[in-house]
């Protein structure tokens, strides 16, 4: 081998070693450098409506106002709900009184009155029996008639039947009311209680409260409007917590996990870096949306992630673009080996 050929071979080997070393250094550097993503603040808004129908009496906030969770935003005219509740409570009192009457049974005075009627009928029957005996004796001596005797017999039978009826009435008085009637009255009381609870919830639902902290985007109705249940009154943008939507390419998917801290930067000058954590990571790959700007080809597969961010100063706006720096741990030998094996 000539000296020239040997020099060329040595130069080629040196270049190959240098290229391999540079490539290995670039892979290690890429694996160790922070992961930077692009994302946008997700649009989160809710349409607020009353659960019941009625006329709007008060609107306490306007477009652009900040609201807190549980804050009352609007109210309906409650006079109809209050009147209905009073009527139901009066009906409940009637049902409770009727149940108490049935459970207590008849009063002693009523039982005594029934007993006195029995005694009266017993005396009447005894008198009728004496009359029958007298009519029979007169009939035997021809001083009486058959008709008088028959009339006395019929009157005695009538008095005996009336006595039996009075005795049955007395027994019923002492037994009280039927258990079935008491059960019906008790069921009516339970029905009234349930109806009152429904009316009380409807009265409570005449107030509209904010489900979460946010900003009023739109006031759809005005005071005096008649609204049906479910018709939108306010549109509120939810601001707590702030969700940021981003996409990570398939090669970088292994570098993130739920709970990792991230730094969020806006394009607005003077705004400090915000903190957040990675939450949801999609398990399904998709093609890069056209609105996402990455260094990969647009046909590359990406995975959608969600970042829950803190915004104490309220600088984030829905749809605002953000730059996301993921605080990834140092690259491991296994990660580098995986990249070398691709």
C-alpha positions in Angstrom: 0.0 0.0 0.0 1.4 3.4 -1.0 2.0 6.1 1.5 -0.7 8.3 -0.2 -3.3 5.6 0.1 -2.4 5.1 3.7 -2.8 8.8 4.4 -6.2 8.9 2.7 -7.3 5.8 4.7 -6.2 7.4 8.0 -7.9 10.7 7.2 -11.2 8.8 6.4 -11.0 6.9 9.6 -10.3 10.1 11.6 -13.3 11.8 9.9 -15.6 8.8 10.6 -14.5 8.8 14.3 -15.0 12.5 14.6 -18.4 12.3 12.9 -19.5 9.5 15.2 -18.3 11.4 18.2 -20.2 14.5 17.1 -23.3 12.5 16.4 -23.1 10.8 19.8 -22.5 14.2 21.5 -25.5 15.8 19.7 -27.8 12.8 20.7 -26.7 13.2 24.3 -27.2 16.9 24.2 -30.6 16.6 22.6 -31.6 14.1 25.3 -30.4 16.4 28.1 -31.7 19.7 26.8 -35.0 21.0 28.2 -38.1 20.0 26.3 -39.9 23.1 24.8 -43.4 22.9 23.5 -46.0 25.2 22.1 -49.5 25.5 23.4 -52.6 27.6 23.9 -54.9 28.4 26.9 -58.0 26.3 26.5 -61.3 27.9 26.1 -63.4 26.9 29.1 -66.8 28.5 29.5 -70.2 27.6 30.9 -73.7 28.7 30.0 -75.5 29.5 33.3 -79.3 29.1 33.5 -82.0 28.8 36.1 -83.4 25.3 36.9 -86.9 26.7 37.1 -89.1 29.1 35.0 -90.0 32.6 36.0 -89.5 36.3 35.6 -86.0 37.7 36.2 -86.1 40.2 39.1 -82.4 40.9 39.7 -79.2 40.7 37.6 -76.3 41.4 40.0 -73.3 41.2 37.5 -72.5 42.5 34.1 -70.2 41.6 31.2 -66.6 41.8 32.2 -67.2 41.3 35.9 -65.1 38.8 37.9 -67.2 36.3 39.9 -66.2 33.9 42.6 -67.4 30.4 43.2 -70.8 30.4 45.0 -71.5 34.1 44.3 -75.2 34.9 43.5 -75.5 36.3 40.0 -79.2 36.6 39.4 -82.7 36.0 41.0 -86.2 35.3 39.8 -89.3 36.8 41.3 -90.0 34.5 44.2 -93.6 35.5 45.1 -95.1 32.6 43.2 -92.7 30.1 44.8 -93.4 31.4 48.3 -97.2 31.3 47.9 -97.0 27.8 46.6 -94.8 26.8 49.5 -97.3 28.3 52.0 -100.2 26.5 50.4 -98.3 23.2 50.6 -97.4 23.7 54.2 -101.0 24.4 55.1 -102.1 21.2 53.4 -99.3 19.3 55.3 -100.7 20.6 58.6 -104.1 19.3 57.6 -102.7 15.9 56.8 -100.7 15.7 60.0 -103.8 16.7 62.1 -105.9 14.0 60.3 -103.2 11.4 61.0 -103.1 12.4 64.7 -106.9 12.1 64.9 -106.8 8.6 63.4 -104.0 7.4 65.6 -105.6 8.8 68.8 -108.9 7.0 68.1 -112.3 8.2 69.3 -112.6 10.5 72.3 -113.9 9.2 75.6 -116.9 11.5 75.3 -117.9 9.9 72.0 -117.5 6.4 73.5 -119.7 7.4 76.5 -122.3 8.8 74.1 -122.4 5.5 72.3 -122.6 3.6 75.5 -125.6 5.8 76.6 -127.3 5.0 73.4 -126.9 1.3 74.1 -128.4 1.7 77.5 -131.3 3.6 76.0 -131.9 0.9 73.5 -131.8 -1.8 76.2 -134.4 0.1 78.2 -136.6 0.4 75.1 -136.3 -3.3 74.4 -137.2 -4.2 78.0 -140.3 -2.0 77.8 -141.3 -3.6 74.5 -141.0 -7.0 76.1 -143.4 -5.9 78.9 -145.8 -4.6 76.3 -145.7 -8.0 74.4 -146.4 -9.9 77.6 -149.4 -7.5 78.4 -150.8 -7.9 74.9 -150.5 -11.6 75.2 -152.4 -11.8 78.5 -155.2 -9.5 77.1 -155.4 -11.7 74.0 -156.0 -14.8 76.2 -158.9 -13.1 78.0 -160.5 -11.7 74.9 -159.8 -8.2 76.2 -157.2 -7.6 73.5 -156.9 -8.0 69.8 -154.6 -10.0 67.6 -153.5 -6.8 65.9 -152.4 -5.3 69.2 -150.4 -8.4 70.0 -148.7 -8.5 66.5 -147.8 -4.8 66.8 -146.2 -5.3 70.1 -144.2 -8.3 68.7 -142.9 -6.2 65.7 -142.0 -3.2 68.0 -140.0 -5.6 70.2 -138.1 -7.0 67.3 -137.4 -3.5 66.0 -136.1 -2.4 69.4 -133.9 -5.5 69.6 -132.4 -4.8 66.1 -131.7 -1.2 67.2 -130.0 -2.4 70.3 -127.7 -4.7 68.3 -126.8 -1.8 66.0 -126.0 0.4 69.0 -123.8 -2.3 70.5 -121.9 -2.7 67.3 -121.4 1.0 67.1 -120.0 1.0 70.6 -117.6 -1.8 69.8 -116.3 0.1 66.8 -115.9 3.2 68.9 -113.8 1.3 71.4 -111.7 -0.3 68.6 -110.9 3.1 67.0 -110.1 3.6 63.3 -109.0 1.0 60.8 -105.3 0.4 60.4 -105.7 0.8 56.6 -107.1 4.3 57.1 -104.2 5.2 59.4 -101.7 3.9 56.8 -103.4 6.0 54.1 -103.2 9.1 56.3 -99.5 8.4 57.0 -98.8 8.1 53.3 -100.5 11.4 52.6 -98.3 13.1 55.2 -95.2 11.6 53.5 -96.4 12.8 50.2 -96.9 16.3 51.5 -93.4 16.3 53.0 -91.9 15.3 49.6 -93.9 18.0 47.8 -92.7 20.6 50.3 -89.1 19.6 49.8 -89.6 20.0 46.0 -91.1 23.4 46.5 -88.2 24.4 48.8 -85.7 23.4 46.2 -87.5 25.3 43.5 -87.4 28.4 45.8 -83.7 27.9 46.2 -83.2 27.4 42.5 -84.8 30.8 41.9 -81.3 32.2 42.7 -78.5 31.6 40.2 -75.0 31.0 41.6 -71.5 30.9 39.9 -70.3 27.3 39.8 -66.6 28.4 39.8 -64.5 31.5 39.6 -64.5 33.2 36.3 -65.3 36.3 34.2 -68.8 37.1 32.8 -68.4 37.0 29.0 -72.0 37.7 28.0 -75.3 38.7 29.7 -78.0 37.2 27.5 -81.1 38.2 29.4 -82.4 41.4 31.0 -84.4 42.2 34.1 -88.1 41.5 33.6 -87.6 38.8 31.0 -89.6 35.6 31.3 -87.2 32.6 31.1 -87.8 28.9 30.9 -85.8 26.4 32.8 -82.4 25.9 31.1 -82.4 29.1 29.0 -79.0 30.8 29.1 -78.8 33.9 31.2 -75.0 34.4 31.5 -72.0 33.0 29.7 -69.1 32.7 32.1 -65.4 32.0 31.3 -63.9 29.7 33.9 -60.5 30.9 35.0 -59.6 28.6 37.9 -57.8 26.4 37.2 -56.3 27.4 33.9 -55.9 24.6 31.4 -53.2 24.8 28.7 -53.5 22.5 25.7 -50.3 21.3 23.9 -48.9 18.4 21.9 -45.8 16.4 22.3 -44.1 14.5 19.5 -43.9 10.7 19.7 -40.0 10.7 20.2 -40.4 13.0 23.2 -43.4 11.2 24.7 -41.1 9.2 27.1 -39.6 12.4 28.5 -42.9 13.5 30.2 -45.2 12.1 32.8 -48.1 13.4 34.8 -47.2 15.7 37.7 -44.0 17.1 36.0 -43.5 20.9 36.6 -43.4 23.2 33.6 -42.7 26.9 33.0 -45.1 28.9 31.0 -44.1 32.0 29.1 -46.3 34.4 27.1 -45.3 36.8 24.4 -46.4 39.7 26.5 -43.4 41.8 27.6 -43.0 42.2 31.4 -45.1 39.1 32.3 -43.3 36.8 34.7 -42.9 33.1 34.0 -45.9 31.1 35.4 -45.8 27.6 36.9 -47.9 24.6 36.0 -48.0 20.8 36.1 -48.7 18.3 33.5 -52.0 16.6 34.0 -53.7 14.6 31.3 -51.6 12.8 28.6 -53.6 11.3 25.8 -53.2 7.6 25.1 -54.1 8.0 21.4 -51.8 9.4 18.8 -53.1 11.9 16.2 -51.7 13.9 13.4 -50.3 17.3 14.2 -53.1 20.0 14.0 -52.4 22.8 11.6 -52.5 25.3 14.5 -49.6 23.6 16.2 -46.1 24.8 15.3 -43.4 22.2 15.9 -40.0 21.4 14.4 -41.3 18.0 13.2 -43.1 17.5 9.9 -46.8 18.2 10.1 -47.6 14.6 9.3 -45.7 13.4 12.4 -47.8 11.8 15.1 -48.3 13.7 18.4 -50.0 13.2 21.7 -52.3 15.8 23.3 -51.4 16.8 26.8 -53.1 19.1 29.3 -51.2 21.4 31.7 -52.9 22.8 34.8 -51.5 26.2 35.5 -51.5 28.8 38.3 -52.4 32.3 37.2 -52.4 34.4 40.4 -52.1 37.7 38.5 -54.9 36.8 36.0 -52.7 37.5 32.9 -53.7 34.4 30.9 -56.5 34.7 28.4 -58.4 32.0 26.6 -56.8 31.1 23.4 -53.5 32.8 24.3 -50.4 31.1 22.8 -47.8 30.0 25.3 -44.2 28.6 25.2 -43.9 25.6 27.6 -40.6 24.5 29.1 -40.8 21.1 30.6 -38.4 20.5 33.6 -37.2 17.1 32.4 -34.8 15.0 34.5 -31.2 14.4 33.2 -31.0 11.9 30.4 -30.2 8.3 31.4 -28.0 5.9 29.6 -31.0 3.8 28.8 -32.7 6.8 27.1 -29.5 7.5 25.1 -29.2 3.8 24.1 -32.8 3.9 22.9 -32.1 6.9 20.8 -29.0 5.3 19.4 -31.0 2.2 18.5 -33.6 4.1 16.5 
